[in-house]
Amino acid sequence: MKRASTAGLVLGAIGVVFGDIGTSPLYTLRTVFAPEHGLEAGREQVYGVVSLIFWAITVIVSVKYVTFIMRADNDGEGGIMALIALVQRSNLRSRGAQLTLVLLGVFGASLFYGDGMITPAISVLSAVEGLEVVSQDLERFVIPITLVVLGALFAAQRFGTGRVGGLFGPVMVLWFIVLAVSGFGRMLEHPEILQALSPHHGVEFLFDHGHEAFVALGGVVLAVTGAEALYADMGHFGARAIRKAWFALVFPALILNYLGQGALIVGDPQTSGSPFFLLFPEWARIPMVILSTVAAIIASQAVISGAFSVTRQAIRLGFLPRLVVRHTSQREVGQVYVPAVNWIIFAAVVALVLGFQSSERLASAYGIAVTGTLAIDTLLFFFVVRALWGRPLGLVIAGATAFLVVDLTFFAANLTKILHGGWFPLAIALAVFGVLTTWQRGREIVSHRRIEEEGPLRAFVEEVRELDPPVARAPGTAVFLNANPETTPLALRANVEHNHVLHECVIIVSLATERVPYVQEDTRLTIDDLGYRDDGITHITGRFGFQEALNVPELLRLAARQGLEGDPDLEHPSYFVSRISIIPTKRPGMASWRKKLFLAISRNTANPVEIFHLPDDRTVVMGSHIEL
């Protein structure tokens, strides 16, 4: 069973995780040798470019991500948000240095969202453009077909990455086999292309061709797009399954295909306009357009599911409000679907396809977000290696320097794209960065002031007992939900201070979500009488698995079976939810525009009545004001 489970995860990983990097052969060499870049498709140039592609994939993906960075996980989750969480765990003496690293990581996560919007557009568009190779008359159908395919892809996200991966896995296995076979066949015609694996061809190309080579690096980096998505998707399938799939199938297939395309161009430089589809005989090109389109859909899945993972981690780390996050697997905690993120990315993808109209133009916008994230991942990872893992400083500096030289070289080469579309992912990243940092800062201020307003729960219980005359006790049972088990629900405090009344039975409920699908019933509850068994006030902490609904009424029925103070009426209780009205003021702490942004975001948080399955007709929402 364990072997079957591992095989299923490997197959699912092939179907979801490697789609992005697996479809890079569709457009990488075509972009490098595009006429506007002025690079001649000669033997020396082809050898140099293929050499750079091989060593970029080897160093950045195989060595940096698959071998090293994937060791840094946050409870099984990967991606740049996991690195941020690890940085936050470190005990840096300099608070400023830690804050700088966290903000750098947040900006890297923001860049990842920009990448997540371009990848579906360029992958599907470049695949459908294969119709132009078959016949120029089909060119007018490229954009409509692309939009239909993308619409179907985003609509299918609600079924979950597990099901999608199970469906896509066999298709991607076929895709990588086709990549390997087609590349190997052309390579046999020009076996001398194997010389391109030597790094000296790449080095000579960089030094001999100056500006042209520097611009070419902006295209070469397209071969490693998907490396961050690979890391971000680690929570969906696990590091072990991803490593097995990469070294056993994906890495060899990619290299063979790039070698085959290089051999094709060396034999006929005119094929540089579309080397991927020209690897195949005419009879196979229509089937390859279909297979490429399916593979491009899967490529989009890699970054979409990665965006879901990053969003979920951002919520857990306090950089985003509570959004609707649906767990789509009964076994894997990392497999989630976030509707709001899904449809925002879809809208941006449609705008990109309609705005840029071709994959070549989109390639001009692609790369900055990818390379920026690569460099930030390196910095954060080696900080974790030093601060948390305690590795020698000399080793850390040497490793970080080696990888940063590669990352920053690619990043510098992509800066030339800013005026040709590269501004788009940067604009997206800056907007997302503003949202993430604004929510995190605003939440800190509001939480601090809310704790001051709520006060300690046990102290409140003591105050109630000492009231003279005693507070009036109304018949019935009141249930108060409160996120912080140590403080007093604002609705409870307001009931006593303003209404001068307290129900006969008061139950305060705090909920915690564990990292297991289901929590056993005998560990579900912790019941605390808050020091007294005769005052009718009880605190309950409920624990739920990530696959379980946060059903508060059901939790109360379980608590009643285990014993509660007094005689609570759990058939007709009243539920009280505290609603915080945030009042922007001129108090320092945030700029006025950020306060307005925070208010706008807070109005779109998920409805707690729906999340906790409370009955509408017995739920009372009590408002309180917090100044921001």
TAJORA-V283789 format. One line per field, one symbol per residue. phi: phi as a letter, one per 30 degrees, with the letter a starting at -180 (. if undefined). psi: psi as a letter, one per 40 degrees, with the letter a starting at -180 (. if undefined). Layout:
# TAJORA-V283789
phi->???
psi->???
This chain:
# TAJORA-V283789
phi->.ddddddddddddddcdcddddceedbddddecdeddicdddedddeddddddddddddddddddddcdddcbchjdcjdddddddddddcddcddddddddddddddddddddddddeddddddddddeddddadddedcddededddddddddddddjddddddddedddddedddeddddddddddbddddddddddddddddddchdddddddddddddcdjdddedddeddbjddddddddddbdeddddddddddddddddbeddddadddddcdedcddedddddddddededdedddddddddddddddicbddcdbcdcbdbcdddbbceddedddddddddddddciaddddddcckddddddeddedddddddeddccideedddddddddddeddddddddddddedckddddddddddddddddddddddeddddddddddiddddddddddcdbddddcddjbccccbdcdccdeedddddddcchbbddccbccbcbcccbdbcdddcdbbcbdhjbcccicbcbcccbdddcddcdedddddddddjbdibdccdbdccccdcccccdbcddkbdddddddddddddcdddddddchddedbcccccbcbdc
psi->dddddddddddddddddeddddedededddddeideeehifidddddddddddddddddddddddddcdeegigfeiaiddddddddddighdhddddddddddddddddddddddddddddddddddedddddhdeedeeddddddddddddddedeeidddddddddddddddddddddddddddddgeedddeehedddddddddebddddddddddedeeheddddddededeidddddddddddddddddddddddddddddgdeeedgdddediiddeddddddddddddddddddddddddddddddddeeeiihihhhheiedhdehihgddddddddddddddddddeiddddddehddddddddddddddddddddddefiidddddddddddddddddddddedeedefeeddddddddddddddddddddddddddddddddiidddddddddehhiiihhiiahhhhhhdheeihhdddddddddefihidhhhhhiihhifidihideedihhhefeheeeehihhhhhiieeiiggddddddddddehiiagigedfihhhhhhhhhhhaeiidiidddddddddddeeiihddddefihdefhhhhiihhh.
